[in-house]
Amino acid sequence: MKYMVKLEKGVYLANWRGDPGRTLKIDSAKKFKNRKAAKKSITESRKFRPFPKAEIIEISN
């Protein structure tokens, strides 16, 4: 199982630089190997913006 982070409605954490890197395309969202890594990325993202509705989404490989 892999995971990705939905920062807010229709906005996903992306695998590029930014504050944090974001994308509207689900296919461009960053994939994480485990839930712990995804949770850590939310913590890091919140250093820039609050993202109160950020959530981890489980995806199939």
C-alpha positions in Angstrom: 0.0 0.0 0.0 1.1 3.6 -0.7 -0.1 6.9 0.5 -0.4 10.5 -0.6 -1.3 13.7 1.1 -4.4 15.8 0.3 -3.6 19.3 1.8 -7.0 20.8 1.1 -10.0 20.2 -1.2 -8.5 19.3 -4.7 -4.9 20.1 -3.7 -2.3 17.4 -3.2 1.3 17.5 -2.0 3.6 17.3 -5.0 7.2 16.1 -5.4 8.7 19.5 -6.2 9.9 22.6 -4.4 7.4 25.1 -3.1 6.0 26.2 0.2 5.2 23.2 0.0 5.0 21.9 -3.6 1.4 21.4 -4.5 -0.6 20.1 -7.5 -4.2 20.0 -8.5 -3.5 16.8 -10.6 -3.9 13.7 -8.5 -1.6 11.9 -10.9 1.2 14.3 -10.0 0.8 13.9 -6.3 3.8 12.6 -4.3 3.5 9.0 -3.3 4.8 7.8 0.1 5.8 4.2 1.0 4.3 4.4 4.4 1.8 6.4 6.6 4.6 7.7 8.9 6.4 9.4 6.0 3.1 10.9 4.8 2.4 12.2 8.3 5.8 13.7 8.5 5.3 15.6 5.3 2.1 17.1 6.7 4.0 18.3 9.7 6.7 19.8 7.4 4.0 21.4 5.2 2.4 23.1 8.3 5.6 25.0 8.9 4.5 27.1 5.9 0.7 27.1 6.1 -1.8 25.6 8.6 -3.6 23.2 6.2 -6.2 22.3 8.9 -7.9 19.7 6.7 -4.8 17.9 5.5 -5.3 14.2 5.3 -3.5 11.0 4.3 -5.1 9.0 1.5 -4.3 5.3 1.0 -3.8 4.3 -2.6 -3.2 1.0 -4.3 0.3 0.4 -5.8 
